[in-house]
Amino acid sequence: MKTTIAWILSAIFLFLAIYFYWKKNDAESRLAIADNKLAETHQQLDQTQQAADSLEQFSLPPDTMGIVPPGGVNFVDQLGTLSESDIKRLKGKGLRAPESDLMNDLNRKQRQLIPADGTMGGTMTIRDSRILNDRYALAYYEDGHDGGYMILRYEVNNGNINWRVVDNSKL
């Protein structure tokens, strides 16, 4: 009987050793499969990142995605400056320093030209103006509460400047 119990205990220990060995091998194979999948995912992620990095050089910064100015002209700096030919024409019509003469005259006559009245005690005043060419100007006016833009046409005769509002847009 003692030998039978020893054989039964030996069989149980042998069975448990085989069972745990089989479970260990199964866990190792599953771990190897998971490692391979992880390596493939890392490789795909690296390829995607490299593709995205290579596209960054082609995308434009957000501030340049708007209107593109004509080639060779820095539009913002050029808006409101008279060309040499415009200056010659205006000097021929009697203005000594055309841009400053036009701006000063516009500021002197702004009360008659601004097509809106001030609100809440404010006074409409031209805050910014640009001479566009030898016939037109653009002006922004406001009283601190309300404002707008107006396009003006001007004529110069013997040094005298006559202004006329062509269009306006209230904000």
Secondary structure, 3 states (H helix, E strand, C coil): CHHHHHHHHHHHHHHHHHHHHHHHHHHHHHHHHHHHHHHHHHHHHHHHHHHHHHHHCCCCCHHHCCCCCCCCCCHHHHCCCCCHHHHHHHHHCCCCCHHHHHHHHHHHCHHHHCCCCCCCCCCCEEEEEEECCCCEEEEEEECCCCEEEEEEEEEEECCEEEEEEEEEEEC
